Structure formats: C-alpha cells, structure tokens
Amino acid sequence: MTTGDARAIERLAAALADLSDDRTGNTMAGAVVARLVAYTVDLLALVDAAGAIVVGDGEISDIAVAPDMFRHLLTSQIVADAGPSIWCIRAGEPIDAWHPAADDAPFASACRRDGFASVHAVPMRARGRSIGSLTLFRRVAGVLDPPAGTVAQALADTAATSVWQRWLLERREIEVAQLQEALDSRVLIEQAKGMIAERTGLAPDDAFDVIRGYARRRGLRLRQVARRLVDRTLDLDERPE
C-alpha cells in the first residue's frame, strides 16, 4: 500500500465517521446531506459536482449540491419528475453512465451547457429502503470505475442511515411532546374538576360535565377552559344540563 493509498483510506474513514456521528450537535438532516455531497466531490477524482435528494413521507425533504452553482441540475429533474436522480430513487438501484448527449430533455441540455458528459446516481439506502439518491456529475464520458462506485455507495448509505436516525429522533421528540401535552391537559382538567366540585358540591363527573358543556357552547378546548379555571380568570357558576 502506498502512502497515497493510506491517506485516501484515512480520508474516507474520517468522512464516514463524520457522516454517521453528530458530535457537532446539528441534528438537522439537511446538514448531513450537505456534508455528503461535499465529501463526494472531495474524495472522488473526476467527479466535478455532486447532488443529493432525500425523500421523506413521500415528499422531497432535503436537497444539496456541491458546488451549489449546479443546484439547477437537481431542481430541473424534480420539476420534470424524471432524470437519473429520480429514476435511481424509484428503482433503488444505481444508474451508471447516463450520457446527456443522447437525450433532448431540459435536464440533459442543462448538463451539456455546464460541460458534463456523464451522470451517475447511487441510491441512499437505509433499513432496506431507498430514501434518496446521490448523483455524480463528470466532465468525462464513460462508466464510473468500480472503486469509485463503491466509495460513492458507502458515503450514500452512511448518510442515509444517519438521516433515518434523525427522522426517528424527531418523531420520538414529537411523540414525547404530545404525550406531555396530554398529561398536562389531564392534570389541568382534574384540578378544574376539583375546584368546581368543591365550590358547588357536585360529584366529579358532574363537575366535568359543567366544564365540557361550557367548552362546547363556546367552541373552546377543554384545556383552555381548565387553564382559565385554575388561573381563576374564569368563574363557572353553572349546573350540568
């Protein structure tokens, strides 16, 4: 192994570690995708630009391009709902050596204007499913050599796994917040029931009927009425109907 080979392996290992780690504290999936395309251009020779599209819940959630001046090469495919990046996402398989010279589509014309002779795309795979694609733009024609394809796929899959984990974390945070809100609401309502029952002599269930009836007649949420009762900004002097 030459010194150059050892250095290349070290750089790849560092990139994979960075894509899979979150020591920066930035939990946004978009930041991972931006690092993915930057590493792709930096690590792969003869790759002049790279773009990534991530799809979550059936909609495009993030895109990134390096250099950013070529962003239109992704957006034109998104608008047309066609092109190597889109086909790769749908098939979940690599698209190798697509040549814009053989196509009259707007995306192909844009590639030719920007001087790109070949386009290659690899799927971003996590948990056995394709959640996006990493697209490589080159100014030379021909297929991507196998080692470069392997590196591109490793970068794409590592980033995809990291994005997936962030999605799971975001969903857990939402679920926890919803559960906490439900618990807080329940506590407020119980406090409000107790206040009404103590003041009026009603049974707890009847006190709840008073609160619920007031909320329904005024189009308010139970939590809103309970909060005002607990804060003593609302005085209910009603009996259940």
GUBA-506844 format. One record per residue (C-alpha): residue in three letters; x, y, z; residue number from 1. Coordinates in Angstrom, 3 decimals. Last residue first. Layout:
<recs>
+------+----------+----------+----------+------+
! resn !       xx !       yy !       zz ! resi !
+------+----------+----------+----------+------+
!  ALA !        X !        Y !        Z !  NUM !
...
+------+----------+----------+----------+------+
</recs>
This chain:
<recs>
+------+----------+----------+----------+------+
! resn !       xx !       yy !       zz ! resi !
+------+----------+----------+----------+------+
!  GLU !  -77.811 !   20.380 !   31.767 !  241 !
!  PRO !  -74.929 !   20.340 !   34.224 !  240 !
!  ARG !  -75.021 !   23.181 !   36.743 !  239 !
!  GLU !  -73.393 !   26.539 !   36.206 !  238 !
!  ASP !  -71.494 !   29.104 !   38.240 !  237 !
!  LEU !  -68.312 !   28.976 !   36.221 !  236 !
!  ASP !  -65.864 !   31.756 !   37.066 !  235 !
!  LEU !  -62.990 !   32.266 !   34.638 !  234 !
!  THR !  -59.689 !   34.053 !   35.243 !  233 !
!  ARG !  -59.052 !   31.964 !   38.355 !  232 !
!  ASP !  -55.783 !   30.522 !   36.940 !  231 !
!  VAL !  -57.181 !   27.034 !   37.561 !  230 !
!  LEU !  -60.454 !   27.997 !   35.891 !  229 !
!  ARG !  -58.678 !   29.642 !   32.970 !  228 !
!  ARG !  -56.497 !   26.568 !   32.459 !  227 !
!  ALA !  -59.494 !   24.242 !   32.612 !  226 !
!  VAL !  -61.332 !   26.269 !   29.958 !  225 !
!  GLN !  -58.351 !   26.216 !   27.626 !  224 !
!  ARG !  -57.646 !   22.527 !   28.239 !  223 !
!  LEU !  -61.248 !   21.617 !   27.453 !  222 !
!  ARG !  -60.862 !   23.273 !   24.076 !  221 !
!  LEU !  -63.177 !   26.131 !   23.243 !  220 !
!  GLY !  -66.068 !   26.379 !   20.802 !  219 !
!  ARG !  -68.182 !   28.439 !   23.185 !  218 !
!  ARG !  -71.020 !   26.001 !   23.730 !  217 !
!  ARG !  -68.641 !   23.049 !   23.682 !  216 !
!  ALA !  -66.281 !   24.485 !   26.299 !  215 !
!  TYR !  -69.093 !   25.358 !   28.718 !  214 !
!  GLY !  -70.597 !   21.894 !   28.325 !  213 !
!  ARG !  -67.251 !   20.226 !   28.957 !  212 !
!  ILE !  -66.612 !   22.215 !   32.127 !  211 !
!  VAL !  -70.072 !   21.553 !   33.511 !  210 !
!  ASP !  -69.924 !   17.881 !   32.523 !  209 !
!  PHE !  -66.584 !   17.602 !   34.366 !  208 !
!  ALA !  -68.240 !   18.901 !   37.528 !  207 !
!  ASP !  -70.921 !   16.260 !   37.067 !  206 !
!  ASP !  -68.257 !   13.547 !   36.879 !  205 !
!  PRO !  -66.505 !   14.944 !   39.969 !  204 !
!  ALA !  -69.765 !   14.977 !   42.013 !  203 !
!  LEU !  -71.175 !   18.439 !   42.544 !  202 !
!  GLY !  -70.860 !   20.280 !   45.857 !  201 !
!  THR !  -70.640 !   23.598 !   44.058 !  200 !
!  ARG !  -67.343 !   25.012 !   45.299 !  199 !
!  GLU !  -65.528 !   21.744 !   45.944 !  198 !
!  ALA !  -66.805 !   20.111 !   42.773 !  197 !
!  ILE !  -65.854 !   23.102 !   40.614 !  196 !
!  MET !  -62.334 !   23.279 !   42.082 !  195 !
!  GLY !  -61.846 !   19.526 !   41.849 !  194 !
!  LYS !  -62.953 !   19.456 !   38.242 !  193 !
!  ALA !  -60.504 !   22.288 !   37.434 !  192 !
!  GLN !  -57.644 !   20.380 !   39.033 !  191 !
!  GLU !  -58.568 !   17.222 !   37.122 !  190 !
!  ILE !  -58.754 !   19.227 !   33.886 !  189 !
!  LEU !  -55.337 !   20.756 !   34.493 !  188 !
!  VAL !  -53.767 !   17.369 !   35.231 !  187 !
!  ARG !  -55.303 !   15.853 !   32.120 !  186 !
!  SER !  -54.077 !   18.719 !   29.970 !  185 !
!  ASP !  -50.554 !   18.355 !   31.340 !  184 !
!  LEU !  -50.640 !   14.629 !   30.577 !  183 !
!  ALA !  -51.888 !   15.216 !   27.046 !  182 !
!  GLU !  -49.226 !   17.881 !   26.488 !  181 !
!  GLN !  -46.545 !   15.517 !   27.797 !  180 !
!  LEU !  -47.745 !   12.757 !   25.492 !  179 !
!  GLN !  -47.676 !   15.115 !   22.519 !  178 !
!  ALA !  -44.179 !   16.331 !   23.398 !  177 !
!  VAL !  -42.962 !   12.742 !   23.772 !  176 !
!  GLU !  -44.469 !   11.823 !   20.405 !  175 !
!  ILE !  -42.861 !   14.842 !   18.736 !  174 !
!  GLU !  -39.483 !   14.020 !   20.282 !  173 !
!  ARG !  -39.825 !   10.410 !   19.169 !  172 !
!  ARG !  -40.589 !   11.560 !   15.633 !  171 !
!  GLU !  -37.553 !   13.832 !   15.583 !  170 !
!  LEU !  -35.338 !   11.012 !   16.859 !  169 !
!  LEU !  -36.644 !    8.612 !   14.213 !  168 !
!  TRP !  -36.017 !   11.205 !   11.496 !  167 !
!  ARG !  -32.507 !   11.749 !   12.845 !  166 !
!  GLN !  -31.845 !    8.021 !   12.692 !  165 !
!  TRP !  -33.009 !    7.941 !    9.082 !  164 !
!  VAL !  -30.709 !   10.836 !    8.169 !  163 !
!  SER !  -27.742 !    8.992 !    9.706 !  162 !
!  THR !  -28.632 !    5.794 !    7.872 !  161 !
!  ALA !  -28.903 !    7.718 !    4.607 !  160 !
!  ALA !  -25.535 !    9.405 !    5.192 !  159 !
!  THR !  -23.863 !    6.031 !    5.668 !  158 !
!  ASP !  -25.655 !    4.617 !    2.623 !  157 !
!  ALA !  -24.592 !    7.490 !    0.362 !  156 !
!  LEU !  -20.965 !    7.502 !    1.515 !  155 !
!  ALA !  -20.673 !    3.729 !    1.067 !  154 !
!  GLN !  -22.351 !    3.917 !   -2.346 !  153 !
!  ALA !  -19.969 !    6.633 !   -3.528 !  152 !
!  VAL !  -16.957 !    4.668 !   -2.267 !  151 !
!  THR !  -18.101 !    1.512 !   -4.067 !  150 !
!  GLY !  -18.744 !    3.422 !   -7.281 !  149 !
!  ALA !  -15.284 !    4.978 !   -7.090 !  148 !
!  PRO !  -13.756 !    1.527 !   -6.624 !  147 !
!  PRO !  -15.796 !    0.147 !   -9.579 !  146 !
!  ASP !  -14.743 !    2.787 !  -12.154 !  145 !
!  LEU !  -17.636 !    5.004 !  -13.205 !  144 !
!  VAL !  -18.704 !    4.315 !  -16.770 !  143 !
!  GLY !  -17.830 !    6.539 !  -19.686 !  142 !
!  ALA !  -17.809 !   10.194 !  -20.585 !  141 !
!  VAL !  -15.676 !   12.847 !  -18.908 !  140 !
!  ARG !  -16.936 !   16.108 !  -17.428 !  139 !
!  ARG !  -18.471 !   14.241 !  -14.512 !  138 !
!  PHE !  -21.639 !   14.725 !  -12.456 !  137 !
!  LEU !  -22.277 !   12.359 !   -9.558 !  136 !
!  THR !  -25.763 !   11.885 !   -8.118 !  135 !
!  LEU !  -26.537 !   10.679 !   -4.603 !  134 !
!  SER !  -30.098 !    9.385 !   -4.314 !  133 !
!  GLY !  -32.918 !    9.311 !   -1.803 !  132 !
!  ILE !  -34.758 !    7.276 !    0.815 !  131 !
!  SER !  -34.212 !    3.862 !   -0.756 !  130 !
!  ARG !  -35.307 !    1.038 !    1.517 !  129 !
!  GLY !  -33.562 !   -1.828 !    3.301 !  128 !
!  ARG !  -33.211 !   -0.075 !    6.657 !  127 !
!  ALA !  -31.441 !    2.839 !    4.994 !  126 !
!  ARG !  -30.388 !    3.236 !    1.377 !  125 !
!  MET !  -29.263 !    6.352 !   -0.461 !  124 !
!  PRO !  -29.363 !    5.110 !   -4.056 !  123 !
!  VAL !  -26.469 !    5.686 !   -6.468 !  122 !
!  ALA !  -26.516 !    8.048 !   -9.430 !  121 !
!  HIS !  -24.094 !    8.580 !  -12.324 !  120 !
!  VAL !  -24.088 !   11.370 !  -14.897 !  119 !
!  SER !  -21.794 !   11.688 !  -17.901 !  118 !
!  ALA !  -20.542 !   14.400 !  -20.257 !  117 !
!  PHE !  -20.955 !   17.466 !  -18.052 !  116 !
!  GLY !  -19.963 !   20.784 !  -19.590 !  115 !
!  ASP !  -22.482 !   23.047 !  -17.863 !  114 !
!  ARG !  -24.340 !   23.611 !  -21.136 !  113 !
!  ARG !  -24.367 !   19.852 !  -21.729 !  112 !
!  CYS !  -25.852 !   19.173 !  -18.302 !  111 !
!  ALA !  -28.530 !   21.839 !  -18.840 !  110 !
!  SER !  -29.482 !   20.261 !  -22.170 !  109 !
!  ALA !  -29.800 !   16.875 !  -20.489 !  108 !
!  PHE !  -32.059 !   18.352 !  -17.797 !  107 !
!  PRO !  -34.212 !   20.038 !  -20.447 !  106 !
!  ALA !  -34.752 !   16.645 !  -22.165 !  105 !
!  ASP !  -33.136 !   16.116 !  -25.570 !  104 !
!  ASP !  -31.169 !   12.990 !  -24.631 !  103 !
!  ALA !  -28.137 !   11.195 !  -26.106 !  102 !
!  ALA !  -25.603 !   13.909 !  -25.258 !  101 !
!  PRO !  -26.768 !   13.753 !  -21.636 !  100 !
!  HIS !  -24.964 !   10.418 !  -21.135 !   99 !
!  TRP !  -26.143 !    8.192 !  -18.299 !   98 !
!  ALA !  -23.034 !    6.315 !  -17.181 !   97 !
!  ASP !  -24.405 !    4.351 !  -14.256 !   96 !
!  ILE !  -27.844 !    4.496 !  -12.631 !   95 !
!  PRO !  -27.579 !    2.645 !   -9.340 !   94 !
!  GLU !  -30.618 !    0.805 !   -7.919 !   93 !
!  GLY !  -33.443 !    1.779 !   -5.576 !   92 !
!  ALA !  -35.683 !    1.845 !   -8.625 !   91 !
!  ARG !  -37.641 !    4.938 !   -7.628 !   90 !
!  ILE !  -34.725 !    6.820 !   -6.091 !   89 !
!  CYS !  -32.443 !    5.969 !   -9.014 !   88 !
!  TRP !  -35.029 !    7.106 !  -11.561 !   87 !
!  ILE !  -35.298 !   10.464 !   -9.796 !   86 !
!  SER !  -31.540 !   11.124 !   -9.731 !   85 !
!  PRO !  -31.089 !    9.806 !  -13.289 !   84 !
!  GLY !  -33.803 !   12.059 !  -14.740 !   83 !
!  ALA !  -37.548 !   12.430 !  -14.440 !   82 !
!  ASP !  -40.152 !   14.192 !  -12.308 !   81 !
!  ALA !  -39.780 !   17.155 !  -14.703 !   80 !
!  VAL !  -39.746 !   19.641 !  -11.818 !   79 !
!  ILE !  -37.552 !   17.380 !   -9.680 !   78 !
!  GLN !  -35.183 !   16.785 !  -12.574 !   77 !
!  SER !  -34.817 !   20.527 !  -13.169 !   76 !
!  THR !  -34.288 !   21.045 !   -9.436 !   75 !
!  LEU !  -31.345 !   18.658 !   -9.410 !   74 !
!  LEU !  -29.320 !   20.195 !  -12.234 !   73 !
!  HIS !  -30.473 !   23.625 !  -11.059 !   72 !
!  ARG !  -28.342 !   23.187 !   -7.936 !   71 !
!  PHE !  -25.197 !   23.448 !  -10.093 !   70 !
!  MET !  -23.990 !   26.722 !   -8.546 !   69 !
!  ASP !  -24.119 !   24.961 !   -5.151 !   68 !
!  PRO !  -20.774 !   23.260 !   -5.795 !   67 !
!  ALA !  -21.638 !   20.833 !   -4.340 !   66 !
!  VAL !  -25.389 !   20.259 !   -4.295 !   65 !
!  ALA !  -27.876 !   19.615 !   -1.507 !   64 !
!  ILE !  -31.527 !   18.620 !   -1.449 !   63 !
!  ASP !  -33.790 !   17.908 !    1.507 !   62 !
!  SER !  -37.354 !   16.831 !    2.309 !   61 !
!  ILE !  -38.705 !   15.727 !   -1.055 !   60 !
!  GLU !  -42.120 !   14.236 !   -0.389 !   59 !
!  GLY !  -43.432 !   10.696 !    0.016 !   58 !
!  ASP !  -43.006 !   10.607 !    3.782 !   57 !
!  GLY !  -39.316 !   11.535 !    3.413 !   56 !
!  VAL !  -37.379 !   11.861 !    0.167 !   55 !
!  VAL !  -33.742 !   12.940 !    0.134 !   54 !
!  ILE !  -32.075 !   14.338 !   -2.993 !   53 !
!  ALA !  -28.302 !   14.566 !   -3.236 !   52 !
!  GLY !  -26.055 !   16.372 !   -5.692 !   51 !
!  ALA !  -22.428 !   16.022 !   -6.686 !   50 !
!  ALA !  -20.106 !   18.053 !   -8.898 !   49 !
!  ASP !  -16.792 !   17.585 !  -10.700 !   48 !
!  VAL !  -16.272 !   13.890 !  -10.034 !   47 !
!  LEU !  -13.025 !   13.071 !  -11.863 !   46 !
!  ALA !  -11.378 !   12.012 !   -8.596 !   45 !
!  LEU !  -13.689 !   11.070 !   -5.759 !   44 !
!  LEU !  -12.867 !   12.242 !   -2.228 !   43 !
!  ASP !  -13.556 !   15.979 !   -2.289 !   42 !
!  VAL !  -16.572 !   15.856 !   -4.591 !   41 !
!  THR !  -18.183 !   13.108 !   -2.523 !   40 !
!  TYR !  -17.211 !   14.718 !    0.777 !   39 !
!  ALA !  -19.046 !   17.928 !   -0.136 !   38 !
!  VAL !  -22.089 !   15.980 !   -1.348 !   37 !
!  LEU !  -22.379 !   14.089 !    1.936 !   36 !
!  ARG !  -21.700 !   17.120 !    4.133 !   35 !
!  ALA !  -24.722 !   18.886 !    2.647 !   34 !
!  VAL !  -26.839 !   15.771 !    3.153 !   33 !
!  VAL !  -25.848 !   15.574 !    6.823 !   32 !
!  ALA !  -26.683 !   19.249 !    7.350 !   31 !
!  GLY !  -30.090 !   18.762 !    5.723 !   30 !
!  ALA !  -30.899 !   16.002 !    8.218 !   29 !
!  MET !  -30.851 !   18.577 !   11.012 !   28 !
!  THR !  -29.418 !   17.271 !   14.288 !   27 !
!  ASN !  -26.512 !   19.703 !   14.485 !   26 !
!  GLY !  -24.778 !   18.914 !   17.774 !   25 !
!  THR !  -21.369 !   18.906 !   16.063 !   24 !
!  ARG !  -20.623 !   15.483 !   17.571 !   23 !
!  ASP !  -23.371 !   14.006 !   15.454 !   22 !
!  ASP !  -21.741 !   10.895 !   14.003 !   21 !
!  SER !  -22.505 !    8.762 !   10.963 !   20 !
!  LEU !  -21.482 !   11.339 !    8.369 !   19 !
!  ASP !  -18.384 !   12.265 !   10.364 !   18 !
!  ALA !  -17.266 !    8.651 !   10.714 !   17 !
!  LEU !  -17.774 !    8.023 !    7.008 !   16 !
!  ALA !  -15.740 !   11.116 !    6.136 !   15 !
!  ALA !  -12.920 !   10.190 !    8.510 !   14 !
!  ALA !  -12.770 !    6.675 !    7.080 !   13 !
!  LEU !  -12.633 !    8.071 !    3.551 !   12 !
!  ARG !   -9.805 !   10.461 !    4.466 !   11 !
!  GLU !   -7.848 !    7.677 !    6.167 !   10 !
!  ILE !   -8.316 !    5.375 !    3.173 !    9 !
!  ALA !   -7.068 !    8.091 !    0.813 !    8 !
!  ARG !   -4.025 !    8.706 !    3.037 !    7 !
!  ALA !   -3.156 !    5.029 !    3.031 !    6 !
!  ASP !   -3.471 !    4.885 !   -0.741 !    5 !
!  GLY !   -1.212 !    7.925 !   -1.161 !    4 !
!  THR !    1.395 !    6.455 !    1.170 !    3 !
!  THR !    1.413 !    3.369 !   -0.989 !    2 !
!  MET !    0.000 !    0.000 !    0.000 !    1 !
+------+----------+----------+----------+------+
</recs>
